[in-house]
Amino acid sequence: MVSFQLLAKDKHSKARAGVLKTPHGEILTPNFNPVGTQGTVKTLSSLDLKEIGAQIVLSNTYHLNLRPGAQVIKEMGGLGKFMGWKGPTMTDSGGFQVFSLGVAQRKVMLKDSRGSKITKFSKSVFLSPSDTKLLLPSVTKTRAEKELKKLKEATVKEDGVWFYSHIDGNKHWFDAAVSISLQERMGADLIVAFDDHESPLWDYETTKLSVERTNRWGIASLEAQKRKDQLMYGVVHGGMYEDLRKASAMFTDKHFPAVSIGGSYTSKEVLYKTLDWCVPHFQEDKPRHLLGIGEVQDLFEGIARGMDFFDCVAPTRRGRHGSLYISPQNGGRKENNFKLLIQNAKYALDNDPIDPGCECMVCQTYTRSYIRHLFVADEILAQRLGSYHNVYFIVNLVKRIREAILEGSFSHLKEAWGI
């Protein structure tokens, strides 16, 4: 019931355009999946997403299992019906969150070694409180030591993971059978095999063991699958090690009907190298998803290297904090990540829309001056408008990229964006 067809390939890169047919509709690729972690893309309704042009929404198994629970979603008709979304849906395995959130934090927030929120490019992540810095109400050493003692580590076993809810600290177990069972009950069109997640702090041998564990869990995920109307993605891991990434890519392509690339990268350079290592080992007729990646430069570079699907929380996270995407003709470039910071004083009397030429509802209705006022005044509407614009911007940029591939002008578009 799920099939992928390749329609066109770019002559000057590995970029390609296709269509993925699912029980709840077709998805034209390349495609960006807005992330609705808990069954909602933050601040946006399903009607907003349809208006924006989104084709699919990705939600998270870890979060939805904790609340409201997979059984509730099943009894309410499945994920799409539960959230009022009539198109295709996707759930990830929960593997990333088991490790990044599966430490009993409660009021303690974990940061990476640079003091930043944990992302795919974090310098240190997961599994050990010693890998992280704490953002604490008090920065005193004594308080930090006390808070550190409260943390309960996620514990990896050969067949799964014991972890602690970030909501209430309760202990939970995830393995391949649990993850797939939850995803089947929630009923998404696309699902992901349960995977181990490496830390970039690990050495070669530790990372190799993690890849082997992901392979075992991947096979166990396939064996646990009962529904035939859900397409399962296997996940490539291997950190920054070329031979591990290549071996993982070959294993994943051999066993799974769809392939994805996950893990941590530490830098964009490592990310792009990872794609160069992995993509040649993927069969042409399988859809390819780059998990957790979706910034402008990464979309162009990922598509140029042959990837089809992307997802990322960046558009809504940036939008809620006033970091808004702009096109090259309006000052967007790699160096500023194609964004402006709307709270800056220079926008106080700016009568332009966020991104002149953008056809989204926000840019057609509001000025930079007004949106800046909303952010400065801490109005809730600011978060909604910022998120709406950013999701529209990314979704429709990828749509433009697809059109360029079909027209044979992808390289010109990429060059026009300075990438």
URTA-V105076 format. One record per residue. SS is DSSP state (H for helix, E for strand, C for the rest). OMEGA is omega as a letter, one per 20 degrees, with the letter a starting at -180 (none if undefined). Layout:
{{SS & OMEGA} {SS & OMEGA}}
This chain:
{{C & r} {C & a} {E & a} {E & r} {E & r} {E & a} {E & a} {E & r} {E & r} {C & a} {C & a} {C & r} {C & r} {C & r} {C & a} {E & r} {E & a} {E & r} {E & r} {E & a} {E & a} {E & r} {C & a} {C & r} {E & a} {E & r} {E & r} {E & a} {E & j} {C & a} {E & r} {E & r} {E & r} {E & a} {E & r} {C & a} {C & a} {C & a} {C & r} {C & r} {C & a} {C & r} {C & a} {C & r} {C & r} {H & r} {H & r} {H & a} {H & r} {H & r} {H & r} {H & a} {C & r} {C & a} {C & a} {E & r} {E & r} {E & r} {E & a} {E & a} {H & r} {H & a} {H & a} {H & r} {H & r} {H & r} {C & j} {C & a} {C & a} {H & a} {H & r} {H & a} {H & r} {H & a} {H & r} {C & r} {C & a} {C & a} {H & a} {H & a} {H & a} {H & a} {C & r} {C & a} {C & a} {C & a} {C & r} {E & r} {E & r} {E & r} {E & r} {E & a} {C & a} {C & a} {H & a} {H & a} {H & r} {H & a} {H & a} {H & a} {C & a} {C & r} {C & a} {C & a} {C & a} {C & a} {C & r} {C & a} {E & a} {E & r} {E & r} {C & a} {C & r} {C & a} {C & a} {C & r} {E & a} {C & r} {C & r} {C & a} {C & r} {C & r} {C & r} {C & a} {C & q} {C & r} {C & a} {C & r} {H & r} {H & r} {H & a} {C & r} {E & a} {E & r} {E & a} {C & r} {C & r} {C & a} {C & r} {C & a} {H & a} {H & r} {H & r} {H & r} {H & r} {H & a} {H & r} {H & a} {H & a} {H & a} {C & r} {C & a} {C & r} {C & a} {E & a} {E & r} {C & a} {C & a} {C & r} {E & a} {E & r} {E & r} {E & a} {E & a} {C & r} {C & a} {C & a} {C & r} {C & a} {C & a} {E & a} {E & r} {E & r} {E & r} {E & a} {H & a} {H & r} {H & a} {H & a} {H & r} {H & r} {H & a} {H & r} {H & r} {H & r} {H & r} {C & r} {C & r} {C & a} {E & a} {E & a} {E & r} {C & r} {C & a} {C & r} {C & a} {C & a} {C & r} {C & r} {C & r} {C & a} {C & r} {C & a} {H & a} {H & r} {H & r} {H & r} {H & r} {H & r} {H & r} {H & r} {H & r} {H & r} {H & r} {H & r} {H & a} {H & r} {H & r} {H & r} {H & r} {H & r} {H & a} {H & a} {H & a} {C & r} {C & a} {C & r} {C & a} {C & r} {C & r} {E & a} {E & r} {E & r} {E & a} {E & r} {E & r} {C & r} {C & r} {C & a} {C & a} {C & a} {H & a} {H & r} {H & r} {H & a} {H & r} {H & r} {H & r} {H & a} {H & r} {H & a} {H & a} {H & a} {H & a} {H & a} {C & r} {C & r} {E & a} {E & r} {E & r} {E & a} {C & r} {C & a} {C & a} {C & a} {C & r} {C & r} {H & r} {H & r} {H & r} {H & a} {H & r} {H & r} {H & r} {H & r} {H & r} {H & a} {H & a} {H & r} {H & a} {H & r} {C & r} {C & a} {C & a} {C & r} {C & r} {C & a} {E & a} {E & r} {E & a} {C & r} {C & a} {C & a} {C & r} {C & a} {H & a} {H & a} {H & r} {H & r} {H & a} {H & r} {H & r} {H & r} {H & a} {C & r} {C & r} {C & a} {C & a} {E & r} {E & r} {E & a} {E & r} {C & a} {H & a} {H & a} {H & r} {H & r} {H & a} {H & a} {H & a} {C & r} {C & r} {E & a} {E & a} {E & r} {C & a} {C & r} {H & a} {H & r} {H & r} {C & r} {C & r} {C & a} {H & a} {H & r} {H & r} {C & r} {C & a} {E & r} {E & r} {E & a} {C & r} {C & a} {C & a} {H & a} {H & r} {H & a} {C & a} {C & a} {C & a} {C & r} {C & r} {C & a} {C & a} {C & a} {C & a} {C & r} {C & a} {C & r} {C & a} {H & a} {H & a} {H & r} {H & a} {H & a} {C & r} {C & r} {H & a} {H & a} {H & a} {H & r} {H & r} {H & a} {H & r} {H & r} {H & r} {C & r} {C & r} {C & a} {H & a} {H & r} {H & a} {H & r} {H & a} {H & r} {H & r} {H & a} {H & a} {H & a} {H & r} {H & r} {H & a} {H & a} {H & r} {H & a} {H & r} {H & r} {H & r} {H & r} {H & r} {H & r} {H & r} {H & r} {H & r} {H & r} {H & a} {H & a} {C & a} {C & a} {H & a} {H & r} {H & r} {H & r} {H & r} {H & r} {H & r} {C & r} {C & a} {C & none}}
